[in-house]
Amino acid sequence: MKIVAVTACPTGIAHTYMSQEAIERECKKRGYQVKVETQGSMGIENELTQSDIEEADVVILAVGIGIDGEERFDEKRDNGKVIEANPSLVIKDPSKFIDEAEKL
C-alpha cells in the first residue's frame, strides 16, 4: 500500500512534525510506502508531487488549519480515498487511521 499525507497545525510546530512522525512510524511498521508533506513554520517541506498523489492508494490529511494546494486532492476525495483528521488524534492513535486507510 502507498500512502501520502499532509500534516499541518495552527502553530506549525509541534503537532505538524509529531503527526508526520506518527504516520511514518506506523506505515514503516506495516511495510507500507509513505511520503508526508509538512506545512509548518518552515513552510512546505517534502512537497508531494502530482504523481505521488496519483500513485497513492490513500491520502491522509492530518490538518488543523487550511492548507496550501488542497485542490490537489480533489480527485482522491471524489473517489473516497481521503481521510481527514486532527493532527493530535493522529499522534495519539496513528494505527486507527492506517487501519481506516486499509479499509478504503
N, C-alpha and C positions, 0 to 999 in steps of 0.2 A: 504494500500500500504506500502511496505517496501522498503526503500531507504538506500543505503550505499554510502559513499562518501570518497574521499581523498582530502585534501587540502594541498597545498604547494606553497610557493612563493620564489623568488630568495634569499631574506634575511632570510627567515624562521621565521619571527617575526610577524609583524602586520597583513598582509593580510592573512597569513595562519590561524590565530585564528579568525580574523574577518569574513572570509568566512565560517569557521566552525560554528560560532555563527549564521550567517545569515541563513544557511541551516537548522540548528537545530530549530531555531525560526519559520521559515516558515512551516516546517514539523509538529511541535507541534501545530501550529495554525490550521492545516488541519486534525489533528488527525492521522498522519502517523507515523509508526515506522521509526526511523532513527539511524544510527550509523556512526560517522565521524572519520576517521583516520587522524591524522595530521602528516605531515612530516616537522617539523620545526627545529628551532635552538636547541631544546631539543631532537632531534632525532625523532623516530617514537613513537607516543603515541596513545593509544586506537586502537591498531592494529586490522585490520579486519581479521577474521579467514576465512578459505576456506568455511565453512558452512555459515557464514554471507553473503559472496559473492553469493554463490549458491542460497540461500533463497531469495535474494533481487530481487525485480521487476526491479529496475533500479540502475545503478551506475552513480554517478556524480563525475567527475574528475575536480576539481577546482584547476588546477595546472598551474603555470607559469614556471616550470622547469621540468626536467626529475625526475621521482620518482622511489624509490626502489620497486621492486616487481610488476611492471606494467603488467608483463605477467600473473598475477593472473586474470586479467580482459579480457583476450583474448576471452574466450568463450562468455561472455556477449557482447563484442564488435562485434563478428561474428554474433550474434543474433540481433544486432541493439539496444542494451539496455544500451549503454554507452553514456553519454552526457559529452563533454569536453568543458571547459570554462576557461577563465581567472579569477583568484580569484577576481580581482577588479570589474568585471562585475557582479559576483555573489553577492558581497557585496552591490552593487548599486541597484540590482533588483532581489532578490532571487526568488520572485514569478514567474518570467519569466521562470526560469529553472525548478521549480517544476511543472508549467503548462506544459512545454515540456515533463517532465517525465510522467505526466498523459496521454499524447497522445501516449506514447510508449506502 
